[in-house]
């Protein structure tokens, strides 16, 4: 693989300018395809209605949009805090084995085996 091809793959190509004559035809075709798609799916009509509503009810529209944004932000903060609080550190394998041994020793308390304490000393039954 050539050095230039690798550089082009990593860094990408320069974005074409819409006024560049080499890309003008492709740009116009892409714009026309987008307009056709909007007409077929009636997105242009929906956009016009939303724009008309926003112009007539400017304050209400802005309050609605910023309310949605604020709600999404608060919801994200809430979900992050729930996920952080729910995160529990699982005990390691050694800790699990020590707990099992301690439980078994307590079940068999009639034996004379010393039970290890947390401070490292042994307690005899």
Secondary structure, DSSP 8 states (H G I E B T S, - for coil): --HHHHHHHHH------TT-TTTHHHHHHHHHHHHHHHHHTTHHHHHHHHHHHHHHSHHHHHHHHHHHHHHHHHHHHHHHHHHHHH------HHHHHHHHHHHHHHHTTTS---EE-TTS-EE--
